Amino acid sequence: MRHSPLNSRDSELDRFRFRIAFAASVVVLAFAILIGRFIYLQIIQRDYYTTRAEDNRISLVPITPNRGVILDRNGIVMARNYSAFTLEITPSKVESLDETIEGLGKLIEILPKDRRRFRQLLEESKSFESLPIRTRLSDQEVARFAANRYLFPGVEVKARLFRQYPLGAIASHALGYINRINKGDLAIIEKHEQEANYKGTDHIGKTGLEQKYEFQLHGETGYEEVEIDAGGRAVRSLARTVPVSGNNLTLTLDARLQEITEKAFGDRRGALVAIEPSTGGILALVSTPSFDPNLFVDGIRTEDWEQLNNSPDRPMVNRALNGAYPPGSTFKPFMALAALELGKRTPNQTISDPGFYNFGGHVFRDDKKGGHGLVDMYKSIVASCDTYYYMLANDLGIDNIARFMGSLGLGQKTEIDIEGESEGVLPSPEWKKRRFKRPEQQKWFAGETISIGIGQGYNAYTPIQLAQAMAAVANDGVIYRPHLVRYITDSRTGEKTLIEPKPLRTLPWKQQNIDTIKNAMIGVNKEGTGARAFSGAGYVSGGKTGTAQLFSLKGGDYKAGNLKQELRDHALFIAFAPADQPKIALAVLVENGGFGAQSAAPIARMVIDYYLLGKLPNGPVQDDETPEEEE
């Protein structure tokens, strides 16, 4: 059956109409989607995309603040900032970084470490920021680049601030140093929610006061609003928020005293801590040898770091806070005070010293052959009689000794305002149980108490702990927390926030007992082991020499000249002055210095002479080679 042409045309027309309707529907739907999307983007999401577009057009460039200045108690600058020229590249304005750096290297010396630092900064920064390829340019280098600047688009010389320690190695362990921020530092910054404030900051305090007061010294970062084009290039500056400089620190430290003290040590290894007894303010904090913190500011050279890190003298170790040493006979005045307070001795009570003490079949010998004869408390300190303190230690018992010495702060952190302080060792049965794992090692033996009485055995204290204990006696039992910062000055208002000296505790000592100990220590410097060092002093002082034995001679006589230096005993000395109203208390340690009277006491004399009398030394202290009375 044949189809009618009319029906065929009608069918084709229907199909055509359907196609037209379908196409029109698709077009209408497409326009509806476009219009809907337009409404969504332009009306509903307008604020969001406007902000995104503005963010793409405007970027915030951080402006690092000036770091706070550190001053000593007399206004001497110990840490400051200075401006120097740096050669900087803006990567977004340079076609080839490698070619540019190679070209610059022909004009100005660019070391491999400069290139490594630049690449690191490049990874951390935005392309429109200028980054230093060389720092601290000389005037000749600046002039050389200026004459060829047209050859290097995107490269310019800028002035930046650098940290400087004008006194060099003086007080380096107290001040610390700054260095580049690493991952560990970033974690600390995040912990204190300071990420925004450290944008653009490259350096942070690593040790000492620079570390402890980092967030005070850093200041507040400013920002510059920069308009950038589609290629990420800076077009113009729109607005600027001025950075706020860090706060300034004024210390209790006396920079001149610190310098004189460090020079007094000469090439000896050791430490000294001098405290103002009535406030706890640190007058001098010395650890020798020291290091120059300026080496770290712009990244220490590998050879410099290896020299410091591998030196057998360990200049990076803060001996004043981290070195724990047996106190030797400097322990005896504190033992005598404990005996008076606990009623175990009276000042006039005597013992007969035959030159040894027999306990449990073991003979503990006095340094003086034949002994000191009849010995009362005054003589026990002035002549440094070991036998007196062997007996006293046995009578007191280890628990009483530990409790009394603990109240003085021995064997615990002083909480001075710099990090990394060691606790030392205050021996006791409880300590021994914690210290050793095997049961046979954990038991405390009565014979161990005997050597504790003369500052040997397990005793190990830091110089700052000995200085704090000496200051407590000098200040009649009132103990202050040792601190280095006197007040903080707000950089915006100039307002000074005083670090108020507050007593940690006041020990319930009887004044007559304190006076007995002070009088005996005065006797040490008048007629005892410290007399030669303090002969002719223009003030009255108290002191006590000490020798920390490093190993047993097994019956042989100790002669420093017959031993290698590293095997010689450590020399110690504690002192306070003037005796009637102490203004300074100190502890001195000379590693492998032999007798305290020969090497440590003369350093203390030089320090006190300057602090009380303004007397300047002629040079480092010379060891007194004359044989001394026993210590």
HUGI-V991795 format. One record per residue. N is the residue number from 0. OMEGA is omega in whole degrees, 0 to 359 (* if undefined). D_FIRST is the distance of its C-alpha to the first C-alpha in Angstrom with 1 decimal. Layout:
BEGIN
n:omega:d_first
N:OMEGA:D_FIRST
N:OMEGA:D_FIRST
END
This chain:
BEGIN
n:omega:d_first
0:182:0.0
1:179:3.8
2:179:6.6
3:176:9.5
4:181:12.6
5:179:14.6
6:180:13.1
7:179:13.5
8:178:17.0
9:179:17.9
10:179:17.0
11:179:19.1
12:178:21.8
13:179:22.0
14:180:22.5
15:179:25.0
16:179:26.8
17:180:27.0
18:179:28.5
19:181:30.9
20:180:32.0
21:180:32.4
22:180:34.5
23:179:36.5
24:179:37.2
25:180:38.4
26:179:40.5
27:179:41.9
28:180:42.6
29:178:44.3
30:178:46.4
31:178:47.3
32:180:48.4
33:180:50.4
34:178:52.0
35:179:52.7
36:178:54.3
37:179:56.2
38:181:57.5
39:184:58.5
40:188:60.3
41:183:61.8
42:185:62.8
43:183:62.8
44:184:64.1
45:183:66.0
46:181:69.5
47:184:68.6
48:174:67.1
49:178:69.8
50:179:72.4
51:181:70.6
52:180:70.4
53:178:74.0
54:178:74.9
55:182:73.2
56:185:75.1
57:177:78.4
58:179:80.3
59:178:83.6
60:182:86.1
61:175:89.0
62:184:92.6
63:181:95.0
64:173:98.2
65:179:101.8
66:181:103.1
67:181:106.2
68:177:109.7
69:182:112.1
70:174:115.8
71:185:118.9
72:181:121.3
73:177:123.1
74:177:120.1
75:183:119.9
76:180:116.3
77:175:115.1
78:183:111.3
79:178:109.8
80:174:107.0
81:182:107.3
82:177:105.0
83:182:104.1
84:175:101.6
85:176:98.4
86:189:96.0
87:179:92.5
88:171:89.0
89:188:86.0
90:182:83.1
91:182:80.4
92:183:82.4
93:181:82.9
94:180:80.4
95:181:81.9
96:183:84.2
97:180:85.4
98:179:86.3
99:181:88.0
100:178:90.1
101:179:91.1
102:178:92.2
103:181:94.1
104:177:95.8
105:179:97.4
106:186:99.1
107:181:99.9
108:177:100.4
109:185:97.4
110:177:98.1
111:180:95.5
112:177:96.2
113:179:95.3
114:180:91.9
115:180:91.2
116:180:92.1
117:180:89.9
118:178:86.9
119:178:87.5
120:181:87.7
121:180:84.5
122:185:82.6
123:190:84.0
124:175:83.7
125:189:81.2
126:182:80.6
127:178:82.1
128:176:85.4
129:185:88.3
130:181:89.7
131:173:93.1
132:175:93.3
133:180:97.2
134:176:99.6
135:179:103.2
136:174:103.3
137:179:106.6
138:179:107.5
139:180:107.3
140:178:103.8
141:180:102.7
142:180:104.2
143:179:102.6
144:182:99.1
145:180:99.7
146:182:100.4
147:186:97.1
148:183:94.9
149:180:92.7
150:188:91.4
151:175:90.1
152:181:87.6
153:179:87.1
154:180:90.5
155:176:93.5
156:179:96.9
157:175:97.2
158:177:100.0
159:179:99.6
160:178:102.0
161:178:103.4
162:178:105.6
163:176:109.1
164:190:112.0
165:179:115.1
166:178:117.5
167:185:115.7
168:182:116.3
169:177:118.5
170:183:117.2
171:180:113.9
172:176:113.6
173:182:114.0
174:187:111.7
175:180:109.0
176:175:106.5
177:178:102.9
178:184:100.2
179:179:96.4
180:176:94.2
181:184:92.6
182:178:90.2
183:178:93.0
184:179:94.1
185:179:90.6
186:178:90.5
187:179:93.8
188:179:92.4
189:179:89.3
190:180:91.5
191:178:93.5
192:181:90.3
193:184:91.5
194:182:88.4
195:183:87.9
196:181:91.6
197:173:91.7
198:180:88.8
199:179:90.2
200:182:93.3
201:188:94.0
202:180:97.3
203:179:98.7
204:184:102.1
205:181:102.4
206:173:105.9
207:180:109.0
208:179:109.0
209:179:106.0
210:186:103.9
211:183:105.5
212:183:105.2
213:186:102.0
214:172:100.2
215:185:103.3
216:188:103.8
217:184:100.2
218:182:99.7
219:182:96.4
220:174:93.8
221:181:92.7
222:174:89.4
223:177:88.2
224:183:84.8
225:175:83.2
226:182:80.2
227:179:78.1
228:184:75.2
229:180:71.9
230:179:73.7
231:181:76.2
232:179:79.0
233:181:81.6
234:181:81.5
235:177:84.2
236:184:86.3
237:182:85.4
238:184:87.9
239:173:90.6
240:186:92.2
241:176:95.6
242:178:96.5
243:181:99.5
244:177:102.1
245:178:103.1
246:180:106.2
247:177:109.6
248:171:111.6
249:189:115.4
250:169:117.0
251:183:120.1
252:174:120.6
253:187:123.4
254:180:122.1
255:176:125.6
256:178:126.8
257:181:123.6
258:180:124.3
259:180:128.0
260:180:127.1
261:179:124.6
262:179:127.1
263:180:129.8
264:183:127.8
265:180:127.8
266:179:125.8
267:171:126.2
268:179:123.3
269:183:123.5
270:174:122.8
271:174:124.5
272:177:123.5
273:185:125.7
274:169:125.2
275:189:126.7
276:186:127.8
277:181:127.7
278:186:124.0
279:179:122.4
280:179:121.5
281:179:121.2
282:177:123.7
283:176:122.9
284:189:120.3
285:169:120.9
286:183:119.3
287:357:120.5
288:180:119.3
289:183:116.6
290:178:113.8
291:182:112.7
292:178:109.7
293:180:108.9
294:187:107.6
295:191:104.6
296:184:103.5
297:182:101.2
298:185:100.5
299:178:103.3
300:183:103.5
301:182:103.0
302:178:106.5
303:180:108.1
304:180:106.2
305:179:107.2
306:179:110.8
307:187:110.8
308:184:108.8
309:181:110.6
310:177:114.1
311:178:116.5
312:176:118.0
313:182:114.7
314:180:114.8
315:180:111.5
316:176:113.0
317:184:114.5
318:182:117.6
319:183:118.8
320:186:115.8
321:181:114.4
322:178:117.5
323:187:119.1
324:171:122.7
325:184:125.5
326:182:127.8
327:185:131.0
328:174:134.1
329:179:132.4
330:190:131.4
331:177:135.0
332:179:135.5
333:175:132.5
334:180:133.8
335:179:137.2
336:177:135.6
337:180:133.7
338:179:137.0
339:183:138.7
340:182:135.9
341:176:135.5
342:180:139.3
343:178:139.6
344:168:142.2
345:183:144.6
346:185:145.5
347:180:149.0
348:184:148.2
349:171:149.0
350:176:148.1
351:184:150.0
352:177:148.0
353:182:149.2
354:178:146.4
355:177:143.9
356:182:142.3
357:180:141.9
358:177:139.0
359:180:138.0
360:178:139.8
361:182:138.0
362:175:140.1
363:188:138.7
364:172:140.8
365:179:141.8
366:182:141.6
367:179:145.3
368:181:147.4
369:175:150.1
370:184:148.3
371:182:149.1
372:177:151.8
373:186:151.6
374:171:148.4
375:186:147.5
376:180:144.2
377:181:145.3
378:181:146.4
379:180:143.3
380:183:141.2
381:181:143.6
382:179:144.4
383:183:141.0
384:181:142.3
385:184:139.7
386:179:141.8
387:185:141.9
388:169:138.1
389:180:137.7
390:182:139.8
391:179:138.1
392:179:134.6
393:180:135.7
394:180:137.2
395:185:134.2
396:187:131.6
397:182:128.2
398:178:126.5
399:179:129.0
400:183:128.7
401:181:124.9
402:183:124.9
403:181:127.4
404:176:125.9
405:179:122.5
406:177:123.8
407:181:124.9
408:179:121.3
409:179:122.0
410:177:119.1
411:182:116.4
412:179:114.5
413:183:116.4
414:172:113.0
415:188:114.1
416:163:111.4
417:187:110.0
418:169:107.7
419:183:108.4
420:177:111.8
421:180:112.9
422:188:114.4
423:181:117.2
424:170:118.7
425:188:121.0
426:176:122.0
427:177:122.1
428:179:121.4
429:178:118.0
430:183:117.2
431:177:118.1
432:178:115.8
433:187:112.9
434:186:113.9
435:185:114.2
436:183:111.9
437:183:114.2
438:181:116.4
439:178:119.5
440:186:119.0
441:183:118.3
442:176:121.8
443:180:124.2
444:183:127.7
445:180:130.8
446:179:132.0
447:180:128.9
448:186:130.2
449:181:133.4
450:176:131.8
451:185:129.6
452:179:132.8
453:175:133.6
454:178:130.0
455:181:129.0
456:182:126.9
457:181:123.3
458:174:124.2
459:184:121.8
460:179:121.4
461:177:120.1
462:181:122.5
463:176:120.9
464:178:121.6
465:178:125.2
466:178:125.5
467:178:124.1
468:178:126.5
469:179:129.4
470:179:128.3
471:178:128.3
472:180:131.9
473:183:132.9
474:175:131.3
475:172:133.1
476:177:130.1
477:185:127.5
478:176:124.4
479:175:121.9
480:176:118.5
481:180:118.9
482:184:116.7
483:183:116.2
484:181:114.6
485:173:117.1
486:180:114.7
487:181:111.2
488:178:111.0
489:185:107.8
490:181:106.7
491:187:105.4
492:184:108.3
493:181:111.1
494:181:111.8
495:176:113.5
496:182:112.6
497:173:115.6
498:187:115.1
499:175:117.6
500:180:119.8
501:180:119.7
502:173:121.8
503:179:119.8
504:174:122.6
505:184:126.3
506:186:128.1
507:181:130.8
508:174:133.6
509:184:137.2
510:181:138.6
511:178:141.7
512:177:139.6
513:181:137.6
514:178:140.8
515:181:142.2
516:179:139.3
517:181:139.3
518:179:143.1
519:179:142.7
520:173:140.0
521:178:142.3
522:178:144.8
523:183:142.4
524:178:142.4
525:186:146.2
526:183:147.7
527:187:144.9
528:178:142.2
529:187:141.0
530:183:144.4
531:181:144.4
532:185:141.0
533:178:142.0
534:177:145.6
535:179:146.6
536:181:143.5
537:180:144.0
538:177:142.5
539:182:142.7
540:174:139.7
541:181:138.7
542:174:136.9
543:177:136.3
544:178:135.8
545:176:133.7
546:180:132.7
547:183:129.5
548:182:130.1
549:179:127.2
550:182:128.6
551:178:131.6
552:178:134.5
553:175:135.6
554:180:139.2
555:177:139.5
556:178:140.6
557:175:138.0
558:186:138.7
559:183:135.9
560:180:137.2
561:184:136.7
562:171:133.1
563:186:129.9
564:183:128.8
565:179:125.6
566:180:127.8
567:180:130.3
568:173:130.2
569:179:128.5
570:181:130.9
571:175:130.4
572:173:132.2
573:184:131.7
574:171:133.7
575:181:134.1
576:343:136.1
577:190:138.2
578:185:139.5
579:179:140.5
580:189:137.1
581:176:134.5
582:181:132.2
583:172:130.6
584:186:129.9
585:172:128.5
586:180:127.7
587:174:128.0
588:172:126.6
589:181:127.4
590:179:125.6
591:182:128.0
592:180:130.7
593:180:133.4
594:179:135.7
595:181:134.5
596:185:137.9
597:186:137.6
598:183:134.1
599:182:132.4
600:178:135.4
601:176:136.2
602:178:132.6
603:179:132.9
604:181:136.2
605:181:134.7
606:182:131.8
607:177:134.1
608:180:136.5
609:186:133.9
610:183:132.3
611:187:135.6
612:183:137.8
613:182:135.4
614:181:137.1
615:179:135.1
616:178:135.3
617:182:136.2
618:179:133.5
619:177:132.0
620:174:134.2
621:179:136.3
622:174:136.7
623:184:140.1
624:180:141.2
625:180:144.4
626:183:144.2
627:169:143.4
628:184:144.4
629:180:142.0
630:*:138.8
END
